[in-house]
Amino acid sequence: MKKKDILSSLFWMAVGLGVCYGGYDLELGTLRDPGSGFMFFWVGLIMIGLSLAVLVKAVRMKPDQKGGGLLRGEVRWAKILSVLAVLVLYAYVFPHLGFILSTVLLLLFLFKAVEPQKWSWAVLGAVISTLTAYGVFQLWLGTQLPRGFLG
């Protein structure tokens, strides 16, 4: 498992470097006026950071220590497939329900179904996360988000 984690983290680190380079090549712009490569560059940096974390964990892992595996029954396929289905549904209802309502519903599902939280925490987390994202994208960056039938 250690060898596979090292190889996969190096692969994703290389992909992240490519994404960063592509974003930089498209022009970054500034924080107030982001260019077309701004998001790609930062997503690539996040990919590199996450790959680096997996690499460090894999290198520090003892050779006899076993990690989780796909074939050992440790992957929760029902949750993975349900999240995938809900993401497809989210993409479908997003223009109809609008950003706020569809995102709150998506996050409620994720907070309750994937790693169950208390209802109070799930609702609070979904509303705060949605309003934060709305504030960043709609108010701060000026992106147009669908309003849905609520207008």
N, CA, C and O of each residue as an XYZ file, in Angstrom:
604
protein
N       0.824     -1.188      0.000
C       0.000      0.000      0.000
C       0.864      1.246      0.000
O       0.511      2.248     -0.622
N       1.977      1.192      0.683
C       2.863      2.349      0.777
C       3.347      2.772     -0.610
O       3.348      3.957     -0.944
N       3.756      1.797     -1.404
C       4.271      2.091     -2.739
C       3.191      2.707     -3.631
O       3.457      3.644     -4.384
N       1.974      2.172     -3.539
C       0.870      2.690     -4.354
C       0.523      4.120     -3.956
O       0.242      4.954     -4.817
N       0.541      4.407     -2.654
C       0.246      5.773     -2.196
C       1.313      6.750     -2.671
O       0.998      7.872     -3.066
N       2.562      6.333     -2.634
C       3.648      7.200     -3.093
C       3.509      7.475     -4.592
O       3.624      8.617     -5.036
N       3.259      6.410     -5.366
C       3.115      6.586     -6.809
C       1.899      7.439     -7.162
O       1.983      8.315     -8.023
N       0.781      7.189     -6.506
C      -0.420      7.974     -6.827
C      -0.258      9.431     -6.410
O      -0.729     10.326     -7.112
N       0.395      9.682     -5.286
C       0.592     11.075     -4.876
C       1.540     11.796     -5.829
O       1.346     12.978     -6.111
N       2.558     11.107     -6.325
C       3.456     11.730     -7.304
C       2.727     12.004     -8.617
O       2.953     13.033     -9.254
N       1.854     11.083     -9.019
C       1.066     11.289    -10.234
C       0.191     12.530    -10.098
O       0.187     13.388    -10.981
N      -0.558     12.629     -8.984
C      -1.459     13.766     -8.800
C      -0.706     15.062     -8.568
O      -1.206     16.141     -8.884
N       0.492     14.959     -8.020
C       1.316     16.153     -7.884
C       1.732     16.663     -9.267
O       1.753     17.868     -9.515
N       2.061     15.735    -10.155
C       2.420     16.124    -11.524
C       1.217     16.726    -12.249
O       1.364     17.700    -12.987
N       0.025     16.151    -12.044
C      -1.184     16.719    -12.643
C      -1.414     18.126    -12.089
O      -1.738     19.046    -12.841
N      -1.248     18.292    -10.778
C      -1.401     19.606    -10.160
C      -0.424     20.625    -10.720
O      -0.783     21.782    -10.939
N       0.808     20.197    -10.952
C       1.804     21.092    -11.561
C       1.369     21.502    -12.966
O       1.514     22.659    -13.362
N       0.837     20.541    -13.710
C       0.348     20.854    -15.050
C      -0.822     21.824    -15.025
O      -0.901     22.725    -15.860
N      -1.724     21.648    -14.079
C      -2.871     22.546    -13.947
C      -2.385     23.945    -13.561
O      -2.874     24.943    -14.090
N      -1.418     24.014    -12.636
C      -0.846     25.317    -12.239
C      -0.194     26.005    -13.437
O      -0.401     27.195    -13.673
N       0.585     25.247    -14.180
C       1.253     25.825    -15.339
C       0.241     26.322    -16.364
O       0.390     27.408    -16.925
N      -0.798     25.510    -16.603
C      -1.839     25.917    -17.544
C      -2.555     27.178    -17.085
O      -2.847     28.058    -17.895
N      -2.838     27.271    -15.795
C      -3.484     28.458    -15.261
C      -2.595     29.679    -15.364
O      -3.051     30.770    -15.706
N      -1.315     29.484    -15.062
C      -0.366     30.592    -15.153
C      -0.221     31.059    -16.600
O      -0.100     32.253    -16.877
N      -0.235     30.097    -17.509
C      -0.106     30.402    -18.926
C      -1.331     31.169    -19.455
O      -1.213     31.958    -20.393
N      -2.505     30.932    -18.849
C      -3.725     31.626    -19.264
C      -3.827     33.043    -18.699
O      -4.713     33.800    -19.095
N      -2.965     33.397    -17.813
C      -2.908     34.694    -17.139
C      -3.730     34.661    -15.848
O      -4.925     34.366    -15.846
N      -3.035     34.976    -14.753
C      -3.654     34.921    -13.437
C      -4.558     36.107    -13.136
O      -5.627     35.946    -12.546
N      -4.134     37.284    -13.536
C      -4.878     38.482    -13.174
C      -4.575     38.851    -11.728
O      -3.526     38.490    -11.194
N      -5.485     39.563    -11.109
C      -5.323     39.957     -9.706
C      -6.488     39.412     -8.904
O      -7.415     38.826     -9.463
N      -6.441     39.604     -7.606
C      -7.519     39.141     -6.751
C      -8.820     39.878     -7.051
O      -9.897     39.285     -7.006
N      -8.722     41.150     -7.353
C      -9.920     41.945     -7.668
C     -10.374     41.770     -9.122
O     -11.546     41.975     -9.438
N      -9.459     41.397     -9.986
C      -9.786     41.202    -11.403
C      -9.117     39.915    -11.875
O      -8.113     39.960    -12.586
N      -9.677     38.756    -11.478
C      -9.033     37.487    -11.818
C      -9.046     37.225    -13.312
O     -10.027     37.498    -14.005
N      -7.925     36.686    -13.793
C      -7.834     36.310    -15.194
C      -8.431     34.933    -15.418
O      -8.944     34.310    -14.489
N      -8.364     34.465    -16.644
C      -8.973     33.173    -16.973
C      -8.237     31.998    -16.344
O      -8.811     30.916    -16.222
N      -6.990     32.180    -15.944
C      -6.238     31.093    -15.330
C      -6.199     31.124    -13.820
O      -5.589     30.257    -13.194
N      -6.841     32.111    -13.229
C      -6.784     32.301    -11.771
C      -7.244     31.060    -11.009
O      -6.531     30.553    -10.143
N      -8.443     30.575    -11.341
C      -9.002     29.429    -10.623
C      -8.187     28.167    -10.888
O      -7.949     27.383     -9.969
N      -7.755     27.961    -12.131
C      -6.951     26.781    -12.449
C      -5.657     26.763    -11.642
O      -5.258     25.724    -11.117
N      -5.015     27.909    -11.550
C      -3.759     27.994    -10.809
C      -3.947     27.587     -9.355
O      -3.169     26.794     -8.825
N      -4.973     28.126     -8.709
C      -5.184     27.829     -7.290
C      -5.678     26.414     -7.070
O      -5.331     25.798     -6.063
N      -6.469     25.885     -7.973
C      -6.891     24.481     -7.867
C      -5.670     23.568     -8.002
O      -5.548     22.574     -7.285
N      -4.770     23.910     -8.923
C      -3.536     23.133     -9.072
C      -2.687     23.170     -7.815
O      -2.119     22.151     -7.421
N      -2.594     24.328     -7.183
C      -1.840     24.427     -5.926
C      -2.470     23.578     -4.828
O      -1.761     22.934     -4.055
N      -3.783     23.576     -4.756
C      -4.465     22.741     -3.763
C      -4.213     21.266     -4.047
O      -3.995     20.483     -3.123
N      -4.243     20.884     -5.327
C      -3.945     19.497     -5.694
C      -2.534     19.112     -5.273
O      -2.312     18.013     -4.763
N      -1.587     20.008     -5.484
C      -0.208     19.737     -5.089
C      -0.111     19.585     -3.578
O       0.560     18.681     -3.083
N      -0.781     20.469     -2.847
C      -0.751     20.399     -1.384
C      -1.346     19.108     -0.848
O      -0.779     18.487      0.051
N      -2.485     18.700     -1.393
C      -3.103     17.457     -0.948
C      -2.250     16.244     -1.319
O      -2.138     15.297     -0.541
N      -1.655     16.280     -2.503
C      -0.770     15.185     -2.915
C       0.451     15.113     -2.019
O       0.923     14.027     -1.680
N       0.955     16.262     -1.642
C       2.103     16.306     -0.744
C       1.755     15.716      0.620
O       2.575     15.026      1.224
N       0.545     15.982      1.108
C       0.114     15.413      2.383
C       0.033     13.894      2.307
O       0.444     13.208      3.243
N      -0.490     13.360      1.209
C      -0.562     11.906      1.036
C       0.838     11.322      0.925
O       1.112     10.255      1.475
N       1.728     12.016      0.215
C       3.104     11.547      0.073
C       3.810     11.476      1.422
O       4.475     10.485      1.723
N       3.672     12.512      2.228
C       4.308     12.532      3.552
C       3.760     11.410      4.417
O       4.522     10.732      5.107
N       2.445     11.205      4.390
C       1.839     10.126      5.171
C       2.336      8.766      4.702
O       2.614      7.888      5.519
N       2.450      8.589      3.386
C       2.904      7.310      2.841
C       4.360      7.039      3.188
O       4.725      5.905      3.502
N       5.190      8.067      3.134
C       6.605      7.890      3.451
C       6.786      7.556      4.929
O       7.662      6.769      5.287
N       5.961      8.151      5.784
C       6.078      7.914      7.223
C       5.441      6.600      7.656
O       5.671      6.144      8.776
N       4.630      5.973      6.772
C       3.954      4.727      7.100
C       4.972      3.592      7.201
O       5.894      3.490      6.391
N       4.789      2.761      8.189
C       5.675      1.597      8.349
C       5.363      0.591      7.246
O       4.215      0.496      6.811
N       6.364     -0.162      6.786
C       6.143     -1.103      5.679
C       5.078     -2.163      5.965
O       4.379     -2.588      5.045
N       4.939     -2.601      7.222
C       3.967     -3.642      7.531
C       2.572     -3.084      7.829
O       1.620     -3.844      8.008
N       2.459     -1.764      7.881
C       1.175     -1.133      8.175
C       0.304     -1.141      6.924
O       0.768     -0.792      5.838
N      -0.947     -1.536      7.074
C      -1.854     -1.594      5.928
C      -2.799     -0.420      5.966
O      -3.326     -0.053      7.017
N      -3.003      0.161      4.804
C      -3.974      1.247      4.687
C      -5.310      0.689      4.237
O      -5.474     -0.525      4.110
N      -6.261      1.571      3.998
C      -7.573      1.154      3.505
C      -7.447      0.679      2.067
O      -6.516      1.069      1.363
N      -8.345     -0.130      1.642
C      -8.269     -0.626      0.281
C      -9.628     -0.781     -0.355
O     -10.637     -0.949      0.330
N      -9.644     -0.725     -1.668
C     -10.886     -0.875     -2.414
C     -11.448     -2.283     -2.303
O     -12.662     -2.468     -2.212
N     -10.578     -3.259     -2.311
C     -11.039     -4.639     -2.376
C     -11.234     -5.274     -1.002
O     -11.717     -6.403     -0.916
N     -10.874     -4.581      0.065
C     -11.021     -5.142      1.403
C     -12.381     -4.816      2.028
O     -12.617     -5.138      3.192
N     -13.252     -4.198      1.284
C     -14.578     -3.882      1.804
C     -14.600     -2.657      2.688
O     -15.592     -2.413      3.375
N     -13.530     -1.879      2.688
C     -13.460     -0.709      3.548
C     -14.030      0.531      2.873
O     -14.233      1.551      3.531
N     -14.288      0.462      1.591
C     -14.870      1.590      0.874
C     -16.386      1.463      0.964
O     -16.948      0.395      0.721
N     -17.025      2.547      1.310
C     -18.481      2.544      1.466
C     -19.120      2.927      0.129
O     -19.419      4.093     -0.128
N     -19.319      1.909     -0.712
C     -19.795      2.137     -2.064
C     -21.174      2.774     -2.093
O     -21.444      3.605     -2.960
N     -22.041      2.412     -1.183
C     -23.398      2.975     -1.187
C     -23.341      4.488     -0.984
O     -24.079      5.228     -1.634
N     -22.485      4.942     -0.098
C     -22.364      6.381      0.139
C     -21.732      7.085     -1.059
O     -22.141      8.187     -1.424
N     -20.749      6.454     -1.661
C     -20.101      7.048     -2.824
C     -21.101      7.206     -3.971
O     -21.169      8.259     -4.605
N     -21.863      6.162     -4.224
C     -22.840      6.216     -5.313
C     -23.975      7.184     -5.008
O     -24.476      7.854     -5.911
N     -24.386      7.263     -3.746
C     -25.456      8.208     -3.407
C     -24.975      9.652     -3.546
O     -25.731     10.511     -4.000
N     -23.735      9.927     -3.164
C     -23.194     11.279     -3.333
C     -23.079     11.609     -4.818
O     -23.406     12.722     -5.229
N     -22.625     10.667     -5.616
C     -22.535     10.884     -7.058
C     -23.912     11.185     -7.654
O     -24.052     12.101     -8.464
N     -24.920     10.420     -7.256
C     -26.274     10.637     -7.762
C     -26.805     12.000     -7.332
O     -27.450     12.691     -8.121
N     -26.540     12.389     -6.092
C     -27.027     13.685     -5.610
C     -26.298     14.832     -6.304
O     -26.898     15.881     -6.540
N     -25.032     14.660     -6.633
C     -24.314     15.703     -7.374
C     -24.872     15.872     -8.782
O     -24.973     16.993     -9.279
N     -25.232     14.772     -9.423
C     -25.860     14.859    -10.738
C     -27.220     15.559    -10.617
O     -27.551     16.415    -11.437
N     -27.996     15.201     -9.609
C     -29.285     15.856     -9.364
C     -29.084     17.343     -9.065
O     -29.855     18.179     -9.536
N     -28.065     17.674     -8.295
C     -27.744     19.072     -7.972
C     -27.469     19.865     -9.253
O     -27.956     20.984     -9.415
N     -26.695     19.282    -10.150
C     -26.390     19.959    -11.415
C     -27.661     20.168    -12.241
O     -27.785     21.165    -12.951
N     -28.600     19.227    -12.147
C     -29.842     19.341    -12.907
C     -30.761     20.416    -12.320
O     -31.323     21.214    -13.070
N     -30.924     20.450    -10.996
C     -31.868     21.391    -10.377
C     -31.260     22.760    -10.114
O     -31.990     23.702     -9.807
N     -29.955     22.893    -10.227
C     -29.263     24.145     -9.930
C     -29.854     25.356    -10.648
O     -30.125     26.362     -9.993
N     -30.068     25.303    -11.978
C     -30.648     26.477    -12.636
C     -32.111     26.718    -12.274
O     -32.583     27.854    -12.330
N     -32.827     25.669    -11.906
C     -34.255     25.794    -11.620
C     -34.515     26.289    -10.189
O     -35.348     27.169     -9.972
N     -33.798     25.719     -9.227
C     -33.997     26.100     -7.829
C     -33.151     27.299     -7.435
O     -33.472     27.993     -6.470
N     -32.092     27.548     -8.157
C     -31.195     28.641     -7.819
C     -30.059     28.166     -6.927
O     -30.086     27.065     -6.378
N     -29.059     29.033     -6.799
C     -27.854     28.670     -6.053
C     -28.141     28.395     -4.585
O     -27.730     27.364     -4.052
N     -28.836     29.301     -3.936
C     -28.981     29.205     -2.480
C     -29.777     27.966     -2.077
O     -29.308     27.175     -1.259
N     -30.957     27.786     -2.630
C     -31.805     26.664     -2.239
C     -31.170     25.317     -2.606
O     -31.151     24.404     -1.781
N     -30.655     25.184     -3.825
C     -30.077     23.898     -4.238
C     -28.815     23.577     -3.439
O     -28.574     22.415     -3.112
N     -28.013     24.583     -3.122
C     -26.786     24.331     -2.369
C     -27.086     23.983     -0.915
O     -26.432     23.113     -0.340
N     -28.064     24.651     -0.320
C     -28.453     24.293      1.053
C     -28.944     22.847      1.095
O     -28.583     22.093      1.999
N     -29.761     22.461      0.124
C     -30.270     21.083      0.089
C     -29.140     20.071     -0.121
O     -29.120     19.017      0.515
N     -28.211     20.391     -1.005
C     -27.065     19.498     -1.227
C     -26.253     19.330      0.052
O     -25.921     18.209      0.436
N     -25.935     20.434      0.706
C     -25.120     20.358      1.916
C     -25.858     19.661      3.052
O     -25.244     18.936      3.835
N     -27.159     19.872      3.150
C     -27.941     19.141      4.150
C     -27.823     17.634      3.931
O     -27.630     16.869      4.877
N     -27.943     17.222      2.670
C     -27.792     15.800      2.369
C     -26.406     15.307      2.767
O     -26.271     14.262      3.404
N     -25.383     16.058      2.390
C     -24.020     15.624      2.698
C     -23.766     15.575      4.200
O     -23.118     14.650      4.690
N     -24.272     16.563      4.932
C     -24.060     16.590      6.386
C     -24.846     15.494      7.107
O     -24.418     15.026      8.163
N     -25.977     15.083      6.559
C     -26.793     14.069      7.221
C     -26.514     12.649      6.718
O     -26.580     11.702      7.502
N     -26.209     12.486      5.454
C     -26.097     11.141      4.887
C     -24.673     10.597      4.894
O     -24.467      9.413      5.161
N     -23.702     11.435      4.608
C     -22.338     10.932      4.469
C     -21.709     10.696      5.842
O     -21.298      9.578      6.154
N     -21.635     11.714      6.634
C     -21.151     11.597      8.010
C     -22.197     12.258      8.891
O     -22.128     13.464      9.129
N     -23.163     11.495      9.379
C     -24.328     12.073     10.049
C     -23.978     13.037     11.188
O     -23.180     12.738     12.076
N     -24.612     14.197     11.113
C     -24.484     15.244     12.127
C     -25.860     15.457     12.745
O     -26.869     15.002     12.206
N     -25.895     16.146     13.873
C     -27.184     16.538     14.443
C     -27.870     17.480     13.458
O     -27.206     18.188     12.701
N     -29.205     17.483     13.474
C     -29.949     18.344     12.563
C     -29.579     19.807     12.747
O     -29.450     20.546     11.771
N     -29.409     20.226     13.990
C     -29.097     21.634     14.232
C     -27.762     22.014     13.593
O     -27.640     23.080     12.988
N     -26.768     21.144     13.728
C     -25.454     21.419     13.129
C     -25.503     21.319     11.613
O     -24.849     22.094     10.914
N     -26.275     20.370     11.105
C     -26.380     20.199      9.648
C     -27.028     21.419      9.009
O     -26.534     21.929      8.003
N     -28.131     21.892      9.587
C     -28.821     23.064      9.034
C     -27.938     24.297      9.158
O     -27.792     25.059      8.203
N     -27.350     24.493     10.333
C     -26.487     25.648     10.547
C     -25.286     25.625      9.595
O     -24.946     26.643      8.992
N     -24.650     24.465      9.465
C     -23.497     24.342      8.572
C     -23.865     24.572      7.116
O     -23.123     25.221      6.378
N     -25.016     24.038      6.699
C     -25.451     24.201      5.310
C     -25.763     25.659      5.002
O     -25.382     26.168      3.948
N     -26.453     26.333      5.915
C     -26.820     27.733      5.687
C     -25.587     28.627      5.714
O     -25.421     29.476      4.838
N     -24.727     28.448      6.700
C     -23.518     29.293      6.794
C     -22.603     29.060      5.600
O     -22.078     30.018      5.033
N     -22.405     27.806      5.210
C     -21.535     27.506      4.060
C     -22.093     28.101      2.777
O     -21.352     28.670      1.975
N     -23.401     27.969      2.583
C     -24.032     28.502      1.379
C     -23.949     30.022      1.337
O     -23.612     30.600      0.303
N     -24.254     30.665      2.450
C     -24.200     32.128      2.481
C     -22.778     32.648      2.327
O     -22.566     33.704      1.731
N     -21.802     31.917      2.860
C     -20.400     32.301      2.682
C     -20.013     32.200      1.214
O     -19.402     33.118      0.666
N     -20.368     31.085      0.574
C     -20.062     30.923     -0.854
C     -20.784     31.975     -1.687
O     -20.218     32.512     -2.640
N     -22.029     32.269     -1.331
C     -22.790     33.299     -2.034
C     -22.107     34.658     -1.882
O     -21.985     35.416     -2.844
N     -21.668     34.952     -0.665
C     -20.983     36.223     -0.428
C     -19.702     36.341     -1.228
O     -19.409     37.397     -1.788
N     -18.938     35.259     -1.283
C     -17.671     35.294     -2.023
C     -17.929     35.429     -3.526
O     -17.365     36.307     -4.179
N     -18.775     34.564     -4.067
C     -18.934     34.542     -5.519
C     -19.849     35.643     -6.059
O     -19.517     36.272     -7.064
N     -20.977     35.886     -5.422
C     -21.928     36.855     -5.942
C     -21.555     38.283     -5.537
O     -21.491     39.178     -6.380
N     -21.313     38.483     -4.258
C     -21.102     39.841     -3.767
C     -19.669     40.327     -3.969
O     -19.446     41.451     -4.418
N     -18.691     39.468     -3.631
C     -17.297     39.908     -3.679
C     -16.735     39.827     -5.092
O     -16.178     40.804     -5.593
N     -16.875     38.670     -5.742
C     -16.298     38.491     -7.079
C     -17.241     38.930     -8.202
O     -16.806     39.082     -9.343
N     -18.496     39.130     -7.901
C     -19.445     39.620     -8.893
C     -19.881     38.603     -9.923
O     -20.321     38.977    -11.010
N     -19.767     37.310     -9.603
C     -20.224     36.280    -10.538
C     -21.741     36.197    -10.505
O     -22.369     36.488     -9.487
N     -22.306     35.808    -11.600
C     -23.755     35.656    -11.650
C     -24.117     34.228    -11.279
O     -23.696     33.272    -11.931
N     -24.895     34.103    -10.235
C     -25.376     32.796     -9.807
C     -26.873     32.718    -10.103
O     -27.580     33.718     -9.983
N     -27.359     31.543    -10.486
C     -28.780     31.427    -10.801
C     -29.651     31.703     -9.573
O     -29.371     31.224     -8.474
N     -30.706     32.480     -9.783
C     -31.618     32.824     -8.696
C     -32.739     31.798     -8.561
O     -33.331     31.662     -7.490
N     -33.027     31.089     -9.626
C     -34.078     30.081     -9.575
C     -35.463     30.699     -9.575
O     -35.638     31.874     -9.896
N     -36.441     29.886     -9.208
C     -37.832     30.347     -9.238
C     -38.131     31.339     -8.111
O     -39.147     32.033     -8.166
N     -37.279     31.422     -7.098
C     -37.508     32.365     -6.002
C     -37.218     33.805     -6.402
O     -37.728     34.739     -5.783
N     -36.407     33.986     -7.427
C     -36.088     35.319     -7.922
C     -35.216     36.005     -6.958
O     -34.826     37.150     -7.184
